[in-house]
Amino acid sequence: MRILAIRPRALGDVVLVTPALRALQRGFPEAAIEVLVEARYRAVIESAPGIGLIWTLERSWLATARLIARLRAQQFDLAVDFFGNPRTALITRLASARRTAGYRLRGRSSAYDVVVPRTLSWPNGRDGRPRREYAAETHVRLARAAGGRGDGAAPRLIALGGSRSAAARLIEASGIRAPARAVGLVASATWPSKAWPAYNAGRLAHRLSQSGREVLLLAGPGEEGASEVVKRHAPAVRELPPCGVGELMGVIESLGAVVGTDSGPKHLAAALGVPTFTWYGPTHPDTWSPLGDAHGSWWTPLPCRGCDRTQCPHWNCMSGLSVDHAAKSVLDHLERHERKAADLRPTAGA
């Protein structure tokens, strides 16, 4: 039996689908689980045990058509679309698996034999608002509907040995002397509305440095401007050199904690057993906050919070988080949950 699981992007979302992959493995122990993902996130799936073949998706329609032709020849028994955009719905339908599963989304549900709601909520959540389903639980629910058996919704990953060795070199190149005491800082965000002002992130980094912790700035492509602002306000901060997702996993696995915006590195950290602290505005902590006391959060008190808008004409929620409040919350959280050096996995020689 062969099963195709589809989740092309993005970093945090690929991490959050891994419990659903485990559920498919438990429900179909005799099956080969194959995953379709964009090439840059391949390292995440490689770190999830029990995965067979990994298919890579390019964004052009010509590449998609060629991929569909290859998938059709595989004669999958089951295809599960954990993304649900028009492209992946089309891939799922045209791959000609014997059975398909996906989310109930307008214009796409007809691509699937098994359909479940994309989002669930319940009354009596935070401050009397409805409680939302954790994103990893959403994917596990779809996997169960397709015949899987869940073992919990917490993502669990382990950086591969080669990634750890490369991570050790990157940490040394960044100037971090004691990674076990270092805090990874995510200052930017893929959505403009999720970002915290870079000068605030810089001032927080300075406060963390004053507490005796080294700070490693985790920045991706296109975030150079924000990084320069952070470094201007926090001269002691170090910046991770450009690297791939596999190397990033190795770096994060060696740190004491990761703090900052709602982001892919935050989800990687949680899956690698690293404590986190996250600030939320337009996104909802119920959906995106990792499970467990080691993962703290601040959520704006504004009534429009949790709007899920990628852009906002007001942008009050994130800028309203003061540096003083952020520093106190983060330092208090680190005092309770920061990992001990003896708990950390080696980054070299593994």
Beta strands, then each sheet from edge to edge (+ up, - down):
strand 1: 2-6
strand 2: 32-37
strand 3: 54-56
strand 4: 78-81
strand 5: 99-104
strand 6: 114-117
strand 7: 121-122
strand 8: 131-132
strand 9: 183-186
strand 10: 215-217
strand 11: 238-239
strand 12: 257-261
strand 13: 276-280
strand 14: 295-299
sheet 1: 3+ 2+ 1+ 4+ 5+ 6+
sheet 2: 7+ 8-
sheet 3: 11+ 10+ 9+ 12+ 13+ 14+
end
